[in-house]
């Protein structure tokens, strides 16, 4: 069986696909991961064949996130259409090269749904967050805990609205490149041409988010797809010494979020660490935190593999990206989520509801007092014990293997019909 896995976004969007590709390869299948060129080294380092996708979308996304004003963000956003169109061609070239039996794709890999129709092959949506309609919770891009049963279900119309943003580019791709007919602007990308729902693989643990009772049978919570990066990684001597000199610190990092106010946010975080009485490791990434003046209780790193650092800290504080959320919970660490946008508030609600951390603290409400209080709440003995128990359960799951089994069954079913 040949499987093309396509994804685009930040590291958290790519790593799970590499983990799944490794398992598919171990099971004897031919695979390739189509992802931005900035991740080529990471993909190939894990022994997975790489298929080209331009880096322009990722670079423009970073520029938008770094933009100091909404006006500048809007100006940059106007360039997305042409870049998206080029990415669709990259997906098509990768598919023609591999001739896949199945396309497994992130929702931001916008060409794969249409390519599967053109080739007549099995398609599966693969995501680190759920997009299948349910009454149990609203679509994760909304910042609400619940809208009530009917409101929750209705909110999934936003998935089609999101597709409409790129309808001009995808319809141009369908008609000029694939030779298919154009679709209505609000066509449901979760539906196949015959009207049936696209099978969905969600790399999420049921220990954190129970499977909704009203989901169709082809929506799967497989468990997380972790890609371990710590093998062979050598930590800086200063970091190793900092971790060993005293009690475990708290991890604080906001990834690529909020670059425009990184210095102000760092000052807030440092004051919160002091008030909490904890030590901390601050991960600056390329966005969220920027500081040069440090107390002896704080150590700053640019980046560090989560699977190396998280077992060595007592709690994690972050923006609430799906990958970072699951990485912290995997190691049994109580969590404080300080969301910026997108699905981050959703994961803040999920973590708090599951008893695995404090209530979410949105960035617009971030202050030294509130962050220190949230850290103390997350370190309550009952929360720590709950996180340790759930972490052990998450580590016992076979997420990539379960996902691979679903892919195999879907291909067999498709070929038999």
N, C-alpha and C positions, 0 to 999 in steps of 0.2 A: 504494500500500500504506500502511495506517495501522498505526503501531507505538506501543504504550504501554510505556515503560520505567519500572519501579517499583523503588525502593530505599529503604532506611532505614539510618541509622547515622551515623557521623562523616563528615568531609569525604572521607576516603579511600574511603568506600563510595559517595559520590555523584559525585565527579569523573569516574570512568571512564564512568559512564552518560551524563554530559553530553558527553563526548568522542565516544561512540558515536552519540548522538543527532545531533550536528552532522554527522557523516559520513552518516548515514541521510538527513538533511534535504538535504544536498548532492546525494545521489543521487536526489532527487525525491520522497522519501516524506514523508508527514505524520506527525509525531511529537509526543510530549509526554513529559515526565519527571515522574513522581509521586514526590515526595520531601518530607521535613519542611520546614515553612515557613521554618525558619531558613536554608535554602539557596535560597530563591526568587530572591533578588537575584543569586546566582551563576549559577543556571540561565538566567535571563532575560538577564543581561549577555552571555552567549554566543549570544544569538539563538535560544534554544530555548524553545518553549512550556512553561509550567509547569502541572502539575496538583496540586491541594491535597492535602497529607497533614498532619495535625496534628503539632505539635512536642512533644507531651506525652511520647511514648516517649523521645525524645532527651533531654529535660530530666530525666526520671526516671533514665535511664541515667547521665547526668552526676552526679546526686545520689548514686546508688549508688557510683559510682567515687570520689566525694569523701568518702563516709562514713568516719568514723574507726575504726569497729569492725565486725566481722562481724555482730554483733547488730543494729546499725543498718542494715547492708546488707540483712539478712534482713527487717527490718521494712519497708523501702522496697520490696523486691522483691514484697511481697504486693500492691502496687498495680498490678502489670503487667497482670494479667488484663483488667481493665476498659478500660485504655488500649489494649491490643492489640485488643480487640473494636472500639473506635472507629476504629482504624487500618484494619481490614478494610473498614469501611463507606466510608472515604475512598478506598480502592483501587477499590471497586465504583462509586462515583460517577464517578471518573476514567475507568473503562472504559466506563460508559454514555455519557459525554459524547463520547469519541473514537470509539467503536464500532470497536475495533482488529481488524485481521487477524492480529496477532501480539502476544503479551504476552511481554516480555523482563524478567526479574525477578531480583533478589537473593534469596537464601534467607530473609532477614529481612523481605522483603515477603510476609507470610504469606498474603495473600488471593489472589494472582495464580494460583497453581496451581489453586485451586478455581474462580476466575472463568473461567479458560480452559476448564474442563470445562463450566461453565454456558453459555458462549457458543459452544462448539464451535469454538474458534479455535486456531491454532498457539501453543504455549508453548515458551519456551527459558529454562532456568536460566542466569544470567549471574553469574559470581563472579570475584573476584581471587585465589581459592585453589581447588584441586581437591577435589571431593566425590564423584567417580566412583570406585567400588570398584576396588581394584587390589592386587596382591600386592607391588608395588614399594615402597610406603611406607604407613605407617598414616594413618588419617584425621587431617588436620592439627590438630584440636583436642587431640590427645594429645601429651604432651611427650617422646615416645620417638623415637629415631632410626629404629628398626625393631623389629618384633615377630616377625620371620620372615615368610615368604610367607603361610602360612595365618593367622597372627595379624594381619598387616597387613590382609588381606582381611576378616577377621571384624570388625575394628575399625570398619568402615563401618556396622555396625548402630547405632552411636551417632547417625547422622543421623536414623534413625527414633525413637530415644529422645529426641532433641531436639524433634522434632515433637510427641511425646507431652506435653511440657510445656504446650503451647498447644492440646491437643486439645479441651478444653471450649469454648474460645473459637471455634476454627475450625469445630467441629461445630454450634455455635449459629448461626454465620454461614451455614453450608451449609444448614441446615434452615429457618431463619427468614427469611433474606434471599435466598438463591439458590434455594430450593426443591429442594435436592438431598438425597439420603440421607446420614445420618451415616456416618462412616468408623470403622474400628477405631482405638483409641487409638494403636497402633503402626503405622499405615498408612505405607507408604513414599512419601514426597513426591517421590521420584525416579522414580516410575512413573506412567504415564497410566492412565485407566480401562480401556483395552484390555490392560493389562499390559506394554506396551512402555516402554522407558526414555525419560525426558524428555531431549531434546537439550540439551547443555550447552556453554556458551561460557565458557572460562576465560581471563581477561585476564592471562596469564602467558607469559613468554618461554621457548621451548624451549632457549635458550642457558643458562638457569639451571636449569630443571627439565625434563629430557628426557621426552617423551611415553611413558607406559607401554605396553608391547607388548600388554597384556591389556585395554586399554580398548576399548569398542565404537566403531564408526565414527562415531557421533553425539556423541562427546565430543571437543571441539576445544580445543587450545591455540593461540589466535589470535595471541599476542603481546600486549604491554601496550596499554592504552588511556590514553594520557597526555593530560591537559588542561592546556595551557600557560596560565599565569596572569600571566606576567611582562610581557606587552605593556602598555605604559602605566603599569606600576608604577614608582614613584620611590622608591629606597631612602633611608633616613635618611642625612643627611650624615655622621654619625659612623660608621655602618656602612661606607659607601663608603671613608672615610678609613682605617678600621681594616684593610680588605681590601688597600688599596694600599700601606700603610706598610712591610710586611714580607712574608715568605713566606706562602703560603696557610695558613689555619688549618684545624683540624678542626671539623666541625659536630657538636654534641651536643644532642639533644632527645628527650624521651620523650612528646610529644604530650599526650594526655588521661589518661595512666596515672599512678597512684600519688600523687594529690594529698595524701593523708593524711600523707605523709612527705617533702614537697617540699623543705623547708629542710634536713633531714638529708641527703637525696640530693644536693642542690646542694653542700653542704660536701664530700661525698665526691668529687664530680666535679671541683671546683676543686683539691683536693689531687692528684687523678689527672692533671689537666692540667699542674700544676707538675712532677710526677715524670716525666711523659713528655717534657718539654722542648718541647712544642708550644704554639702559640697556639690559641684556640678561640672559636667563636661558639656561645653557648648560647641555645637557643630555649625559652622558659619555657612557651609554650602556656597552657592553663588547668589543667594538672595537674602534670606531672612534676618541675619544677624551680622553686625560689623562692630568690632571693638578692639582697642589697643591697650586700654588700662584695665588690668586684671588684679583682683585680690588673690591671695594664695589658695583660697578655697575653690577656685575656678580654673579649669584647663580648657583651652580652645584648640579645636582641630578643624581642618577644612572639611574632610569627610573621612569616614571609617566604616568598614563593613558592619552592618547591623548584627550579623550573626556572630561577629567577634565581640563587639562592645556590649550588646544588650544583656548577655548573661552576666556581665560584670557590674551592672548598675542596679539600683533599687527601684527606680521608676523611670518612665519616659514621658517627656513633655514635647509635643510636636503639633504640626498644623492639621493633622487628621487625614493625610493621604491614605488610601486603602492599604497600600503596601507597607507603609511604616506602622500603621495601626496593627495589622496582623503580625508584623515582625516583632513588635513589642509584646503582644499578647502571647505569641509563641513561646517566649522565654519566661512567661509568668510574671510580667511586670505590670503593676498598676499604672494607669495611663491618665494623663491630662491632655485633652485636645483643645487647642486654641485655633479654631478654624478661621480661614480667610473667605473661602468661596466654594462653589461647586458642591461636590459630595462630602466635603469635610464636616459641615454641621451634622450631616446624617450619621457619620461615624461617631461623632461626639455623643449624639443621642443614644446610639446603639451601645457604646461602651458604658455609659452611665446606667442605662436601663438593665444591662447585664450584671451590674454590680462590680465592674472591673476598673472603675476610676471615678474621678470627680465629675460633676456636671461640666459640660462644655463651657469654655470661657472664650467667647468670640474676640478676635483681635481688636475690634473697635471698643471693647470694654476692658482691654488689658491694662492693668496697673500693678505696681509692686504689691499692694495689699491683697488684691484679688488673686494674683498668681501664687503668692505665698500661701494663701488660704487654700487654694485648689491643690497645691502640692501636699499640704498637710492632710487634706481630706483623702487624697489618693493613698496616703501612707497609713491610713487607719488599719489596725490589725485585721479587721474583718475583710476589708478590700484586698489587702495583701494576700490573705489566705485564699480568697476566691480566685484571684489572679493566678496564684501558683497552681491551684487545682485545674483551672481551665487551660493553662499553659501545657500541663502534662497531657491533657486530652487532645489538644491541637497537635502536639508533637507526635501523637500516635496515629494521626490520620494519614492516609495515603492519597493525598490530593491529586498529584500528577498521574499516578497509576489509575485512579478512578476515572479521571478525565480521559485518559487514553482508552480505557475500556469502552466508554461511551462513544468515542469517535469510531472505534472499530465496529461497534454494533450498528451505528448510523450508516456507515459505508456499506456494510453487508445488507442492511435493510434497503438502502437506496438502490443497490445494484440488483437486488432480487425483485424489485417492483417494476 
